[in-house]
Amino acid sequence: MDALIIELIAYARERGQLFVNLGMTPMMGIEQPENTAEQLIKFTSKLKRFQHYKGLREFKEKYATIWENKYLVYGNDFDLLQLPFALNAIMKA
């Protein structure tokens, strides 16, 4: 994967691109949970089933010099609690 990323960066540079988007890393932004739903999401992100997101973040940090925060807007705590299930369904597809 490292070789592919390096080639992607070289390819983009040859074409005058200033940035390469490496995509997002889900469930990595809750540092200080403010409510029960955020506490559960933070706990869920530590489960083995979702640990690969942490590894993905660590991998991308080797190349990323700029990180942009992306926010999830939800109407109630139940909406946020569905996040791990939605991510799991996407990963199975």
C-alpha positions, 0 to 999 in steps of 0.5 A, a space after each residue: 500500500 505504501 508504494 501505491 500511495 507514493 505513486 499516487 502522490 507522484 502522479 498527482 504532483 506530475 499533473 500539478 495537483 496540490 492535494 491528494 484526498 486519502 479519504 476519511 477515517 470514521 469514528 476517530 473524532 470523539 476525544 471528549 464525549 459530551 453525552 451518553 451516545 458519544 460515550 457509547 460511540 467512543 467505547 464501540 470504536 475500541 471494540 476489536 470489530 472497529 479497531 481497523 479504523 484506528 489502524 487506517 488513521 495511523 496509516 494515513 497519518 504517515 502521508 497526511 500533513 493536513 487533516 480537515 474535520 468532518 462533522 456528523 449532524 444528528 437529531 437525537 442520540 439514537 441517530 448517533 448510536 446507529 453509526 457503528 451499525 451503518 459502518 458495519 453494513 457498508 464494510 460488508 457490502 
